[in-house]
């Protein structure tokens, strides 16, 4: 008992998702498919690459003898 209300709500949500059609920005889609970017790509610096590789192991590891 009590499953009917939950199932009805799930059915309602599923139906809304199925038939919902948002406005599509066709120009943005076209530029994305052709690989044209409206924003310049940010270049990674040496410090950014170091931070990405860092996993803080050095902070927690014991000092070398």
N, C-alpha and C positions, 0 to 999 in steps of 0.2 A: 504494500500500500504506500501511497505517497509518490510513486514513480511517475504518475500521469502528468502532474504539473511540470516536473523537470523535463520529461520527454517532450511535452508540448512546447516548452521554451526552446529546447534544442532544435526542434523542427522549425520553429519560427525563425531562429537565427540562421539556420542552414538555408532556408528559403530566401531570406533577405540577402545572404551572401551570394546565392546562386543567381538571383535576378538583378543584383545591384550592378549598374554600369557607370562608373565615374567618368567625368570628362577626361579625354585623353589629349595630352599635349603632343600633337603629331610632329611639330618642329623639333622638340626636345628628343623625341624618339628617333627621328631621322638623323639628327646630329650624333646621337649616341651610336646608332648603327653604322654610320660612316666613319666613326672614330674622331670626329671633330669635337674638340673640347671648347667650351665657352670660357673656361677658367684656365690660366696657365698652370701647368703642373709644378708643384713645389719640389725643389731639389733637396735631397737628403744631404745633410752636412756630416762631417766626420763624427761630430759629437752625437748626432742622432743615431748613427749606425752603432756607436759604442754603447749607447743607452739601450738600444734594442737587444744587443747581445748580452748585456749585463743581466745576471740573474741573482745578484746580491750574495753569491756564494762566498766571495772574499770577505764580506762583512761578518759572516757567521763561522767561517772556518778558523781553526786554531792557527796561530802564527807558525811559520816554517822554522825548523831548528837548524 
